[in-house]
Amino acid sequence: MRPRDLLARHQELWRGATRHPFLDGVREGTLPRRAFERWLVQDYLFVREGLAFQARLLARAPRRDQRLLIGGLVALEEELGWFEEQARRRNLDLDARPHPANAAYCGFLAGLEGEPYAAALAALWALERAYLEAWRGAAPGHPEYREFVEHWTTPEFADYVSGLEGAAEAALGEAGEGARGRAEEAFVGVARFERGFWEMALEGT
Ligand code: HMH
């Protein structure tokens, strides 16, 4: 089982994770600014948890994946700084409570620590790829949101996602049947939580 088999087997779920009225609103400019900003604060909290998740993954990664994962960690730390700058400019309070959908997603990531490495790595690949595809679908973005669309669709980010895909393919290739099954479960979980994250942002709009 390869990463692309997961995409092929769960096309509907994947579509739900990567296409959403929130993203249409970013493209068309119809998304209310307060909904975007609420989402932005929640995504900051998610990235903070993502950094912790990835640090734990690095601790048990095979030698060949260390550089890739360290590069990802450096990028995540920079990303946090970028969110903090955005929040300063927009006067947003980042000291917010995680929305239940966000908290559930972060809990799911924390739980992957008890899963095989191949499953946790497949989840990391899936969540980064979903994000890249979702923002590509919002391109070029309404002028109000264009800076964000550009930031999350850079060639560097696309290269990183390809790197994760290669690493996940290698890990899955070495994994036993049980671990591959766990990887598929993790993939499905990511797709569901990604959709829920977009849904969260439109609540009450
Ligand atoms: C919800 N998924 C979500 N937020 C993100 N920042 C990413 C994936 C990519 O890091």
Boltz pocket constraint, residues with backbone or C-beta under 6 A from the ligand:
constraints:
  - pocket:
      binder: B
      contacts: [[A, 43], [A, 46], [A, 47], [A, 50], [A, 127], [A, 128], [A, 131], [A, 194], [A, 197]]
      max_distance: 6.0
